[in-house]
Amino acid sequence: MPADALPAPIELGTWPTPVEPAPRLAAAIGLAADALWIKRDDLTGLGGGGNKLRKLRYTGAQALAAGATALITTGAPQSNHARLTAAVAARLGLGSVLVLEGERPGVLQGNLALDRLAGAELAWVADPAPDRVRREVERQAQRVRDGGGVPYVIPFGGSSSFAALGYVDCGTELLAQVPGLDHVVVAFGSGGTMAGLVACLGAERVIGIDTGAVPDPRGTLDELLDGMPGGRMPRGGLQIDGG
């Protein structure tokens, strides 16, 4: 991925997000009171906030560069990524289609209500098998084309090698806010958050906690890292726990 071919990220959200000490939690798990800090990526600002906005700054830029008129993505009914995709689309003047797993509820609550407030169209897949979700995404993309539009599909969890650069940005913020940090612990879902942090901070400082969202988290992480600008980097010390 040559750096000179990449669009600049969109200026969405409020940066840097703050870090806050968690002294009582630190004491409860046997750490010194000043040894545990929380990076508040719930305070990114747009559309109710959340960490997915960092990735959407990059995928949104790609969508605009491709001439997209609508963003399409997938998720669970209460997906924060889907909510923020709808919010970003509204901010950019684009349409959005959210392909959601399960049956449409009788009442739209929580993130589903926010999705509709942002103008998103909701498509439901009763059987959330990956191939069925993929076919519905393809069907929705073709529907947009048939209407004269240009769809842009954002992958599950918003994770791609380019989107992971959003968490390179986060790593840079952390180095300025917590000089000398030893480790960053992060949930491993679709993998983009950990990939960006590893690219910035090094594998030995980042611990991923597998949420079970992908069948092969280490393979997913390797693929994301290999596609990032600069190519393959050393993988010694990669830590993915749980699952």
Helices and strands as residue ranges (DSSP letters): G 3-5, E 19-21, H 23-28, E 37-39, G 41-43, G 46-48, H 52-65, E 70-75, H 80-92, E 95-101, H 111-117, E 121-125, H 130-146, E 151-153, G 156-158, H 165-177, E 184-188, H 192-201, G 203-205, E 206-210, H 217-226, E 239-242
